[in-house]
Amino acid sequence: MPEPPKTPMRYLSGVQSSGRLHLGNYFGAIQNHIRLQDEGDCFYFIANYHALTTVQAAKELEKFTFMVAADYLALGLDPNKALLFRQSDVPEVNELAWILSTVTGMGLMERAHSYKDKVAKGIAPSLGLFYYPALMAADILIYQSDKVPVGQDQIQHIEMCRDMAGYFNNTFKKEVFKLPEGVLSEAPKVIGLTGGKMSKSDEDSVIPIFGEPAEIKKKVMSIVTDSKGVHEPKDPDQNVIYLLYKLVAKPEEAAQMEKGFRQGGMGYGDAKKLLIGKLEEVFGGERREKRKKMEEKPGMVEDTLVASARKARRTAASTMEAVYAATGIPCSRVKKEILELKTQNSGGSSG
Ligand code: AMP
């Protein structure tokens, strides 16, 4: 008997369009996203609704949204293998977030670390920021995702998403949602230039993936170090230069820097130069050229986002039908007409 065909694993992840993508985004999540496009069914979205909690200027938000798409494509995302779309092109996620919020206790929401961390950093404590985990749960559940490849900072949100899926299934006594799992990369918490986590909300902490060489050089050269001389032994595990170098260098090159720091002989200035060289080797050259070409072809980037969104929206619509049936919210003629109209106008690419 031939084995029945296996359903491919569905991977889902999002990146906010709230600034330039940085090394933390790449090594914490995007590198995994691109690798997984050869392994499963991949849905990646640009989280512009989420970004609206911090970027509240239309042109900026549009610019960052384009930049995230262009970065992904330059880094190797293949739109024939993985979907890359704007969160806002599937507005049903907001509807689902609301429905999930009606079965979610305040206690769960109040435990979210990310909200407290962001407010501590000075981000306005808006209702949207507080509600973020509900929208993120909807982002994941609406596509019936199995795995969510993210950085460490998102793991609690995935736990919350599992809780919300369970509350929904229990309340409405239907297994509408499966419980997704987080997937961490080998670098789930990339250190920033200022010593904490590299984060878009702190420009001084980031090395942008596609920053100009002069900017990257300036940023690396300004990493603050202690005053130990070249020949003194130093602890590489507490050293931003080494920790970032380890991400971009070959294992033997990283081992050599580590040895130089531990034994003495490796100075901070030389280590910074090695890091700058490696960053250029990994993200410069062909990738930077490709990224520049994206700027010249905004129409192509837009077409990619739209084609992916059509497919994603169809998957979302089928989940929403099950949600409507379970809750008693009707999938009325009006809703059906809108979804079908969109499909007809789009030329009906297959999903
Ligand atoms: P965000 O920039 O918050 O939209 O994050 C996009 C993705 O990058 C998420 O999966 C984050 O967990 C991941 N990420 C962001 N910053 C870092 C970091 N410093 N180290 C590892 N992963 C990160």
Boltz pocket constraint, residues with backbone or C-beta under 6 A from the ligand:
constraints:
  - pocket:
      binder: B
      contacts: [[A, 14], [A, 15], [A, 16], [A, 17], [A, 24], [A, 25], [A, 26], [A, 27], [A, 28], [A, 29], [A, 30], [A, 149], [A, 150], [A, 151], [A, 152], [A, 153], [A, 154], [A, 187], [A, 188], [A, 189], [A, 190], [A, 191], [A, 197], [A, 198], [A, 199], [A, 200]]
      max_distance: 6.0
